[in-house]
């Protein structure tokens, strides 16, 4: 069974209609994956610090995930 859109084109023709669609999707997936890895690496590094070291930079353990997400998303 094949589903069609209102215009009468099936799912395969939607991909052919915009050849860069798959490339764009893969690029976005790769960027998302890279961001997740960078966040995890930042969290790991911050968790290695002592409570005193965290206090010196102005954060607590409860802030680590939020700070990691914010710092990675601001990086170019």
MOGI-V853231 format. One record per run of one state. SS is the DSSP state (H for helix, E for strand, C for the rest). FROM is the first residue (numbers start at 1). LEN is the number of residues. Records with the same first field share a line. If there is no record, write none. Layout:
SS = FROM-LEN + FROM-LEN
//
This chain:
C = 1-3 + 5-5 + 18-3 + 48-3 + 57-4 + 75-2
E = 4-1 + 10-1
H = 11-7 + 21-27 + 51-6 + 61-14
//
